[in-house]
Amino acid sequence: MVESSVNLHTKEVDCCGNGCVAFTSDRALLTKCDVCKAPRYRADGRPAKKTTYWPLLPWLRMMLADPDIGVGMVSAMNEARQAAAAGPQKDLRDWFDGTTYRKLYAQGYFSKNTSIALSISTDGFQAWRQRGFEGWPIIATILNVDPSTRVQIVSQLILGITPGPGQPADLDSFLHPIAEELNELAAGVSSVTLAGLTDPQVVHVFVVQFSTDMPGGDKLLKAVGSNGEYGGRFRIVAGVKLKRRYCYAPYAPDDPPPSKRPRFDVKGDATPRRTAGTITAGVAKVEHARAAGKSQAAVRNLAQKERFQGYAHFFWPSPAEKARYPALKYLWGLGTDLVPYDIANLQKMAVAERKEAEPTTGLRNEVGLAVRQATIELFAESCRQ
């Protein structure tokens, strides 16, 4: 009954039996995993494991054709477009007050009320009472609906789940089938029936945010994470190396009060901002070193300095990915604004271990207060995106 009523078309892709990578893009012809060396096929010639994807377009067609949901989605985009056309926002009411959407609107995207805004979310989960199995669901949230229904099942669409049992070594490899559909949706889909309109319409779909926690965001961005020498996503903030890790105290840990030499400032222009261009240039250095046959240690050290490990096709893609997904170019100029900070992880990454960085109780308290203030300011900057 369900299958006869709803389009449940799925797409299956071969992947590593240990969940390391999906055999997509440059890995499409591999016969074994290039991470763990597990064979792609069983002895009988069947794939060792597959992962399943559920397309977004059939669900969007049903939502837009629904007399209640479809009319509301068109009305919501009309409201978002009017808000952007009215000028700078006075407060933060919803996603359409963020700078990411307004940048895209100014560039000519979201030009019709039939446009759709998406948020893509992903994170790892431990299944079976945390016995070691880990999967990563990729979920699309339709933003063209009222906030009261945005978190309900009708607006939360599972696009795919990495198969486990381990976390993906290259999350990008599992995102290629999703990128293919997002590329088609951004280019425009014709002959879509909208409730209340007699003629079929052309619908464009754009992503305005990737939502995840800090480790998940680092996987999406191909970022080194908080152990990089310059660990900040939005600003070039130099860390202090203590033993085998970096910390990001707002002022020099060895400089007691009252001097408190500031090491960075998250407000104003004193601390340089990262842009999509500067990150892409840094990624190009890392990829060039890798292609030139530099040692793994040399590439890793360079990645720590640049903060990013390599190409990521939603943010700073390779030339081949640019050619493969040309309609996703609207994402490539937005940089890390697409992946907001997670406040809980910001608090944890802000300071080094107390015994190393905070020799006295008084200094520890002052560092803690400064860190909390810097965290709040970073989070506010992230929210504005």
C-alpha positions in Angstrom: 0.0 0.0 0.0 2.8 2.5 1.0 4.8 1.7 -2.1 1.8 2.1 -4.4 1.0 5.5 -2.8 4.4 7.1 -2.4 7.5 7.2 -4.6 10.0 5.2 -2.6 12.7 5.1 -5.3 16.1 4.5 -3.8 19.7 4.5 -5.0 22.3 2.1 -3.7 26.0 2.7 -3.8 28.8 0.2 -3.1 30.9 1.0 0.0 33.6 -0.4 2.2 32.6 -3.2 4.4 34.0 -1.3 7.4 32.2 1.9 6.5 35.4 3.8 5.6 34.4 5.1 2.2 31.8 4.9 -0.6 33.0 3.8 -4.0 32.0 7.1 -5.8 33.7 9.7 -7.9 37.4 8.9 -8.1 36.9 5.6 -6.2 34.2 4.3 -8.6 36.6 1.8 -10.2 38.5 0.6 -7.1 38.2 -3.0 -6.1 39.3 -2.5 -2.5 39.1 0.2 0.1 42.1 2.6 -0.1 41.9 3.2 3.6 41.6 -0.2 5.3 42.3 -2.4 2.2 39.1 -4.4 2.7 37.9 -6.0 -0.6 35.0 -4.3 -2.4 33.5 -7.6 -3.5 32.7 -10.9 -1.9 33.9 -14.2 -3.3 30.6 -14.6 -5.2 31.1 -11.2 -6.9 28.5 -9.3 -4.9 29.4 -6.0 -3.2 30.6 -6.5 0.4 28.2 -3.7 1.5 26.0 -1.1 0.1 24.6 2.2 1.4 21.1 3.5 0.5 20.0 7.0 -0.5 16.5 8.4 -0.7 16.0 11.2 -3.3 14.7 14.6 -2.2 12.8 15.6 -5.3 9.8 13.1 -5.1 9.1 14.3 -1.5 9.3 17.9 -2.5 6.9 17.3 -5.4 4.4 15.8 -2.9 4.8 18.7 -0.4 4.4 21.4 -3.1 1.3 19.7 -4.5 -0.3 19.5 -1.1 -3.0 22.2 -0.7 -2.0 23.0 2.8 1.8 22.5 2.8 2.5 23.7 -0.8 0.7 27.1 -0.4 2.5 27.7 2.9 5.9 27.0 1.3 5.4 29.5 -1.5 4.1 32.1 1.0 7.1 31.5 3.3 9.6 32.2 0.4 7.6 35.3 -0.5 8.0 36.5 3.0 11.8 35.7 3.0 12.3 37.5 -0.3 10.4 40.6 0.9 12.5 40.7 4.1 15.7 40.6 2.0 14.5 43.3 -0.4 13.5 45.6 2.5 17.1 46.2 3.4 19.4 45.3 6.4 17.7 43.2 9.1 16.9 44.8 12.4 16.8 41.6 14.4 17.2 37.8 13.9 13.7 36.3 13.4 14.4 33.3 11.2 16.9 31.9 8.7 16.0 34.6 6.1 17.6 37.2 8.4 21.0 35.5 8.2 23.8 36.9 6.1 24.1 33.7 4.1 20.6 33.8 2.6 20.9 37.6 2.0 24.2 37.2 0.2 22.7 34.6 -2.1 19.5 36.7 -2.6 21.7 39.7 -3.6 23.5 37.5 -6.1 20.3 36.6 -7.9 19.4 33.3 -6.2 16.0 32.8 -4.7 14.6 34.9 -7.5 11.1 33.4 -7.4 8.6 32.4 -4.7 8.9 28.8 -5.9 12.5 28.6 -4.6 13.2 26.3 -1.7 15.8 26.7 1.1 17.4 23.7 2.8 19.5 23.0 5.8 21.6 19.8 5.7 22.4 18.2 9.0 24.7 15.3 9.9 26.4 13.8 12.9 27.5 10.4 14.2 25.4 8.3 16.4 26.3 5.2 18.5 23.8 2.4 18.0 23.1 -0.7 20.0 23.8 0.7 23.4 27.1 2.2 22.2 28.8 -1.1 21.4 31.0 0.3 18.7 28.6 0.7 15.8 28.5 4.2 14.4 26.4 5.6 11.6 26.1 9.1 10.1 22.6 10.1 8.9 22.4 13.0 6.4 19.1 14.9 6.9 17.6 17.7 4.9 15.3 20.2 6.6 12.9 22.2 4.5 13.1 25.8 5.7 10.1 27.0 3.7 7.7 25.8 6.3 6.5 27.3 9.6 8.9 26.9 12.4 6.3 25.0 14.4 6.3 22.2 11.7 9.9 22.5 10.6 11.0 19.9 13.2 8.3 17.4 12.3 8.7 14.3 10.1 7.2 15.9 7.1 10.0 18.5 6.9 12.9 16.3 8.1 14.0 14.1 5.2 16.6 11.4 5.6 18.8 11.4 2.5 21.2 8.7 3.5 23.0 7.0 6.4 26.6 5.8 6.3 26.5 2.1 7.0 29.0 1.7 9.8 30.3 -0.2 11.7 33.0 2.5 11.9 32.7 6.2 11.3 33.5 7.3 7.7 37.1 8.0 7.0 36.1 10.2 4.1 32.6 11.6 4.6 32.7 13.4 1.3 32.7 10.0 -0.6 29.3 9.3 0.9 28.0 12.8 0.0 28.5 12.5 -3.8 25.1 11.0 -4.6 23.5 13.8 -2.5 25.7 16.4 -4.3 24.5 15.1 -7.6 20.8 15.7 -6.7 21.5 19.0 -5.1 23.3 20.1 -8.3 20.2 19.1 -10.4 17.9 20.9 -7.9 20.0 24.1 -7.9 19.9 24.2 -11.7 16.2 24.0 -11.7 13.5 21.3 -12.0 10.6 21.9 -14.4 7.1 20.5 -14.6 6.5 20.7 -10.8 2.8 20.9 -9.8 2.2 23.6 -7.1 -1.1 23.7 -5.1 -3.2 26.7 -6.2 -1.5 27.2 -9.5 -2.8 25.8 -12.8 0.5 25.7 -14.8 3.5 23.6 -13.9 6.4 25.6 -12.3 10.2 25.5 -12.3 11.6 25.0 -8.8 15.1 25.8 -7.6 16.5 24.4 -4.4 19.4 25.9 -2.5 21.3 25.0 0.7 21.8 27.9 3.1 23.3 26.0 6.0 25.0 22.7 7.1 24.2 22.0 10.7 26.3 19.7 12.9 28.5 19.7 15.9 32.2 20.8 15.8 33.7 17.4 15.0 31.1 16.8 12.4 31.7 20.2 10.9 35.4 19.5 10.7 34.6 16.3 8.7 32.4 18.3 6.3 35.0 21.0 5.9 37.9 18.6 5.7 39.3 20.6 8.6 42.1 19.6 10.9 40.0 20.7 13.9 41.0 22.3 17.1 44.5 20.7 17.0 45.6 23.0 14.1 48.0 25.8 14.7 45.4 28.2 13.4 42.3 26.5 14.5 39.6 29.1 14.1 37.0 28.7 11.3 36.1 32.4 10.9 39.3 34.1 11.9 43.0 33.4 11.8 43.7 32.8 15.4 47.1 31.4 16.3 47.3 28.7 19.0 49.9 28.1 21.7 51.4 24.6 21.5 51.6 22.8 24.8 53.1 19.3 24.5 51.2 17.7 21.6 48.2 20.0 21.3 47.3 23.6 20.7 45.2 25.8 22.9 43.6 29.2 22.2 43.8 31.3 25.3 42.5 34.9 24.6 45.7 36.2 26.1 49.2 34.8 26.6 49.0 32.0 29.3 52.4 32.9 30.7 51.6 36.6 31.0 50.2 37.3 34.5 47.8 40.2 35.2 47.6 43.1 34.9 49.3 43.3 31.5 47.3 40.5 29.8 48.7 40.9 26.3 45.8 39.9 24.0 46.6 37.2 21.5 43.5 37.8 19.3 40.3 39.8 19.2 37.0 38.2 17.9 35.5 41.7 17.3 36.5 44.2 14.6 39.3 43.7 12.1 42.2 43.3 14.5 42.3 39.5 13.8 42.1 38.7 10.1 39.0 36.9 8.9 39.1 33.7 6.8 37.4 33.9 3.4 36.5 31.2 0.9 39.4 32.5 -1.2 42.1 32.3 1.5 40.9 28.8 2.6 40.9 27.6 -1.0 44.5 28.9 -1.4 45.6 27.1 1.7 43.8 23.9 0.5 45.6 24.2 -2.8 49.0 24.2 -1.0 48.1 21.0 0.9 46.8 19.2 -2.2 49.9 20.3 -4.2 52.2 18.9 -1.5 50.2 15.6 -1.6 50.3 15.4 -5.4 54.1 16.2 -5.4 54.7 13.1 -3.2 55.6 14.8 0.0 55.8 12.6 3.1 52.6 12.1 5.1 54.3 14.0 8.0 55.0 17.0 5.8 51.5 17.0 4.4 50.0 16.7 7.9 52.2 19.6 9.2 51.2 21.8 6.4 47.5 20.9 6.9 47.8 21.8 10.6 49.2 25.2 9.6 46.6 25.8 7.0 43.8 24.3 9.2 42.3 22.3 6.3 43.3 18.8 4.9 42.1 19.1 1.3 39.2 19.6 -1.1 35.6 19.5 0.1 33.1 19.6 -2.7 30.4 21.7 -0.9 33.0 24.4 0.1 36.3 24.3 -1.7 36.0 21.7 -4.4 38.7 20.2 -6.7 38.7 21.3 -10.4 37.1 17.9 -11.3 34.3 18.5 -8.7 33.7 22.0 -10.0 33.1 20.5 -13.5 30.9 17.7 -12.1 28.7 20.0 -10.0 28.6 23.4 -11.8 25.2 24.4 -10.3 26.7 24.2 -6.8 28.9 27.2 -7.4 26.7 29.4 -5.2 28.1 27.5 -2.2 31.8 27.9 -3.0 32.0 31.6 -2.2 30.4 31.3 1.2 33.2 29.5 3.0 32.8 28.5 6.6 29.7 30.7 7.0 27.8 27.6 5.8 28.8 25.6 8.9 28.0 27.6 12.1 29.8 27.0 15.4 28.4 24.7 18.0 28.4 26.5 21.4 29.1 23.4 23.5 32.2 22.4 21.6 33.4 26.0 21.5 33.5 26.0 25.3 35.4 22.8 25.5 38.1 23.7 22.9 38.7 27.2 24.1 41.4 26.6 26.8 44.2 24.2 27.3 44.5 21.8 30.2 44.4 23.8 33.5 47.6 22.5 35.0 49.6 23.5 31.9 48.0 26.8 31.0 46.7 28.2 34.3 49.3 28.0 37.1 47.2 29.8 39.8 43.6 29.9 40.8 43.3 33.6 40.2 44.7 33.3 36.7 42.5 30.3 36.0 39.4 32.3 37.0 40.5 35.3 34.8 41.3 33.1 31.8 37.9 31.3 32.3 36.0 34.6 32.3 37.9 35.8 29.2 37.2 32.5 27.4 33.5 32.6 28.2 33.4 36.2 26.8 35.3 35.2 23.7 33.0 32.2 23.3 29.9 34.3 23.5 31.2 36.7 20.9 32.2 33.9 18.5 28.8 32.3 18.9 27.1 35.6 18.2 29.2 36.0 15.1 28.3 32.5 13.9 24.6 33.1 14.5 24.6 36.2 12.3 25.7 34.0 9.4 
